[in-house]
Amino acid sequence: MLRLPTFEDPWVYVFASVVFFLMLNWWYRSRKLDFRYQDAFVLITGCDTGFGHIAAMKFDKMGFNVFAGCLSSDKMDELSAKCSPRLCPFHLDVTSDASVSKALETVKGRLPPNRGLWAIINNAGVMGTLGAVEWLKKQDYKQTLSVNMFGAVSVTKAFLPLVGRGGPGVERRLPTQKVWVRAQAISPPTGWTGVSLMRLRQASWLTYHVLYMAAYLMIRHARLLYKTLEKSYEGLNEDLKTFYGEKYTNGMYDLLTLTRNGVWGKNLEEVVDVYVHAVTSRHPKTRYVVGLNGNLLFRPLWMLPTRLSAFLVGMGMPKPAGLG
């Protein structure tokens, strides 16, 4: 016999408590800092395409003064044409100490007297090479680490003295990314560990925020992934090619297609919205898990025992021909 719930049912109080807590947390996190965005200066790396490009335009539209680091002069011109004079695009190669030093001088020259940066957004990152561990060369890891780890550390170390010099508010923000894909998965955790060590310095007025997210669908990047997978396989010696076999490679293609269509995020704006929240919120999160795919798929995997999560992830992986 069905009946309506009453206040005598214990689970009603549990449900009401959970709803109240979620609403209270939403209100707490949604409160914004009270300052003029026009008085704040934000540095964003990797603004040529993707999240960085969108973030640069969004912060400019909100009224922030934006320093947008780009590799390509064409992208610098594109941002200048799209945005207001508040946005200053400049050349920045995060893997080059000389480029970072020159960028620092550029930013110093554009900042008003006795003013500093409100936030540094370490957005620059590369996809990395796709393939099994045996397929990848040491150089593949070096290329990824040079951008995703050492690049973030170089930029942070160079520009950190500018963070907190004058300007609105009392705290300064340092958002960065942590991406769960490919060999790149090695880099962001290590990079974040390196940046986290800087908490020892003036931690009372400087806040740090990291983004955990799955891959996001960018057609150009998806095509590059297929190419890097093919290139990795073709570079193997004959013994390894025989061990893995074409069936394994085709299985990797199928798995990549499946995750691209069903797992990868498609709304790049939701990542940029997290950047905005980390920079403007009165109570930003230290760690953000971005998107439905991150919260519904990867968050549960992280909470499960290691053996169980490894088993679930491995269920979709193809089997090398040499294992029968």
C-alpha positions in Angstrom: 0.0 0.0 0.0 1.4 3.4 -1.0 1.3 6.4 1.3 2.6 9.9 1.3 5.7 10.5 3.4 5.2 12.2 6.8 7.4 14.0 9.2 7.5 10.8 11.3 9.6 9.2 8.6 13.4 9.6 9.5 14.4 9.7 5.8 12.4 12.9 5.3 14.6 14.7 7.8 17.7 13.3 6.1 16.5 14.4 2.7 15.6 17.8 3.9 19.0 18.2 5.6 20.9 17.2 2.4 18.8 19.7 0.4 19.4 22.4 2.9 23.2 21.7 3.0 23.4 21.8 -0.8 21.5 25.1 -1.0 23.6 26.6 1.7 26.8 25.5 0.0 25.5 26.9 -3.4 24.8 30.3 -1.7 28.1 30.3 0.1 30.1 29.6 -3.1 28.0 32.0 -5.3 28.9 35.1 -3.3 31.1 37.4 -5.3 33.9 39.7 -4.1 33.0 43.3 -4.0 35.5 45.1 -6.3 35.7 46.8 -9.6 36.8 44.4 -12.3 38.1 47.4 -14.2 40.7 47.8 -11.5 42.0 44.2 -11.7 44.7 42.8 -14.0 44.6 39.1 -15.0 47.3 37.1 -16.8 46.2 34.1 -18.9 48.5 31.7 -20.7 47.7 29.7 -23.8 45.2 32.1 -25.4 45.7 31.0 -29.0 42.7 28.6 -29.0 40.4 26.7 -26.8 39.8 27.6 -23.1 42.4 30.3 -23.0 41.1 32.1 -26.1 37.5 32.0 -24.7 38.6 33.0 -21.2 40.6 36.0 -22.5 37.5 37.3 -24.4 35.2 36.6 -21.4 37.3 38.4 -18.8 37.7 41.3 -21.2 33.9 41.5 -21.7 33.5 41.4 -17.9 35.7 44.5 -17.6 39.0 43.0 -16.5 42.3 44.1 -17.8 43.7 41.0 -19.5 47.2 40.0 -20.4 46.8 37.3 -22.9 49.8 35.1 -23.7 49.9 33.6 -27.2 52.3 31.7 -29.3 51.1 32.9 -32.7 51.1 36.6 -33.8 48.0 35.9 -35.9 46.1 34.9 -32.7 47.4 38.0 -31.0 45.9 40.1 -33.8 42.7 38.1 -33.7 42.2 38.8 -30.0 43.0 42.5 -30.5 40.4 42.7 -33.1 37.7 40.9 -31.0 38.4 42.6 -27.7 38.6 46.0 -26.1 41.8 48.0 -25.6 41.9 46.6 -22.0 43.2 43.3 -23.5 46.9 43.2 -24.1 48.0 40.2 -26.2 51.7 39.4 -26.1 54.0 36.6 -27.2 54.6 33.9 -24.6 56.3 30.5 -25.0 56.1 28.9 -21.5 58.8 26.4 -22.4 61.3 29.3 -23.0 62.9 31.1 -20.1 63.8 34.0 -22.4 60.2 34.3 -23.6 58.9 34.2 -20.0 61.4 36.9 -18.9 60.5 39.1 -21.9 56.8 38.6 -21.2 57.4 39.7 -17.6 59.0 42.9 -18.7 56.0 43.5 -21.1 53.5 43.1 -18.3 55.5 45.3 -15.9 55.6 48.0 -18.6 51.8 47.9 -19.0 50.9 47.8 -15.3 50.1 51.2 -13.7 52.5 52.4 -10.9 52.2 50.4 -7.7 49.8 47.9 -9.2 50.1 44.2 -9.6 48.2 41.2 -10.9 45.0 40.0 -9.4 45.2 36.5 -10.9 47.5 34.2 -12.9 45.6 31.5 -14.9 48.0 28.8 -16.0 45.9 27.6 -18.9 48.6 26.7 -21.4 48.8 22.9 -22.1 49.5 20.4 -24.8 47.6 17.2 -25.6 50.6 14.9 -25.5 51.1 11.7 -27.5 48.6 8.9 -27.3 49.6 5.3 -27.0 50.6 2.5 -24.7 53.5 3.1 -22.4 55.9 1.0 -24.6 54.8 3.0 -27.6 56.0 6.3 -26.2 59.5 7.7 -26.3 61.2 9.6 -23.5 60.9 12.7 -25.7 57.1 12.4 -25.8 57.0 12.7 -22.0 59.5 15.6 -22.1 57.5 17.6 -24.6 54.4 17.3 -22.5 56.1 18.0 -19.2 57.9 21.0 -20.6 54.6 22.8 -21.2 52.2 21.3 -18.6 54.5 21.1 -15.7 57.7 23.2 -16.1 55.8 25.8 -18.1 53.3 26.4 -15.3 56.1 26.5 -12.7 58.2 29.0 -14.8 55.3 31.4 -15.3 54.2 31.2 -11.7 57.7 31.8 -10.4 58.3 34.7 -12.7 55.0 36.5 -12.2 54.4 35.7 -8.5 56.2 38.8 -7.3 53.6 40.9 -9.2 50.6 39.2 -7.5 49.4 41.2 -4.6 50.9 44.6 -5.4 48.1 47.0 -4.9 44.7 46.6 -6.6 41.4 45.5 -5.2 40.9 43.1 -2.3 43.3 41.3 -0.1 43.6 37.8 -1.7 45.2 36.9 -5.0 44.2 34.0 -7.1 46.2 31.3 -8.9 43.9 29.0 -11.0 45.5 26.1 -12.9 44.4 23.0 -14.8 44.6 19.3 -14.1 43.6 17.3 -17.1 42.8 13.5 -17.0 43.9 12.3 -20.4 46.8 10.6 -22.2 50.4 10.9 -21.1 49.4 14.4 -20.1 47.9 12.9 -17.0 51.5 12.6 -15.6 52.2 16.3 -16.1 49.4 18.3 -14.4 49.6 16.4 -11.0 53.3 16.9 -10.9 53.0 20.5 -12.1 50.4 21.2 -9.4 52.7 19.6 -6.8 55.4 21.9 -7.9 53.2 25.0 -7.8 51.7 23.9 -4.5 55.2 24.1 -2.9 54.9 27.8 -3.4 52.1 27.9 -0.8 55.0 28.3 1.7 55.3 31.9 0.4 52.7 34.4 1.7 50.0 31.8 1.9 47.8 34.2 3.9 47.0 36.4 1.0 47.5 34.1 -2.0 44.9 31.5 -2.9 45.4 28.5 -5.2 42.8 26.7 -7.3 43.1 23.6 -9.5 40.8 22.2 -12.1 40.2 18.5 -12.6 38.5 17.7 -15.9 38.1 15.1 -18.6 38.9 15.8 -22.2 36.9 18.3 -24.1 35.9 17.9 -27.7 37.8 20.1 -30.1 37.7 18.6 -33.6 41.2 19.7 -34.5 42.6 18.0 -31.4 40.6 14.9 -32.0 42.2 14.5 -35.4 45.6 15.0 -33.9 45.0 12.3 -31.4 44.2 9.8 -34.2 47.4 10.9 -35.9 49.6 10.6 -32.8 48.2 7.1 -32.1 49.0 6.0 -35.6 52.4 7.6 -35.5 53.2 5.9 -32.2 52.3 2.5 -33.5 54.2 2.9 -36.8 57.3 3.8 -34.8 57.4 0.5 -33.0 59.9 -2.2 -33.8 58.6 -5.4 -35.4 58.5 -7.4 -32.2 56.3 -4.9 -30.5 54.1 -4.5 -33.6 53.6 -8.3 -33.6 52.9 -8.4 -29.9 50.2 -5.7 -30.0 48.9 -6.4 -33.5 46.6 -4.4 -35.7 43.5 -5.6 -33.7 44.8 -3.8 -30.6 45.4 -0.6 -32.6 41.9 -0.8 -34.1 40.5 -1.3 -30.6 42.3 1.8 -29.5 40.7 3.7 -32.4 37.3 2.4 -31.4 37.8 3.3 -27.8 39.0 6.8 -28.7 35.9 7.2 -30.9 33.6 6.0 -28.1 35.0 8.3 -25.5 35.0 11.2 -28.0 31.3 10.7 -28.7 30.2 9.7 -25.2 32.6 11.0 -22.6 34.4 14.1 -23.8 32.8 17.4 -22.8 31.5 19.6 -25.6 30.8 22.9 -23.8 34.1 24.7 -23.4 32.3 27.6 -21.6 31.8 25.5 -18.5 35.6 25.3 -18.0 35.9 29.1 -18.5 33.0 29.6 -16.0 35.2 27.8 -13.4 38.1 30.1 -14.2 35.7 33.1 -13.6 34.4 31.6 -10.3 38.0 31.0 -9.1 38.9 34.6 -9.8 35.8 36.4 -8.6 34.2 34.3 -5.9 34.4 35.3 -2.3 34.7 31.7 -1.3 36.3 29.8 -4.3 37.0 26.1 -4.2 40.5 24.8 -3.8 39.7 22.0 -6.3 37.1 22.1 -9.0 35.7 19.0 -10.8 34.4 20.3 -14.1 31.4 19.2 -16.1 28.9 16.3 -16.0 31.5 13.9 -17.3 33.9 14.8 -14.5 31.4 14.7 -11.8 29.4 11.6 -12.9 32.2 9.5 -14.2 35.6 10.5 -12.9 34.7 11.6 -9.4 33.2 8.2 -8.5 36.2 6.5 -10.0 38.5 8.5 -7.8 36.4 7.5 -4.7 36.4 3.8 -5.4 39.2 1.5 -4.2 42.2 1.5 -6.6 41.8 -2.1 -7.7 38.1 -1.6 -8.5 38.6 1.7 -10.4 41.5 0.2 -12.4 39.3 -2.9 -13.2 36.4 -0.7 -14.5 38.7 1.5 -16.6 40.5 -1.5 -18.0 37.3 -3.2 -19.0 37.2 -1.1 -22.2 40.8 -1.5 -23.1 41.7 -3.8 -26.0 43.9 -6.8 -25.4 47.3 -7.2 -27.2 47.5 -10.1 -29.7 50.5 -11.5 -27.8 48.4 -12.2 -24.7 46.2 -14.6 -26.7 
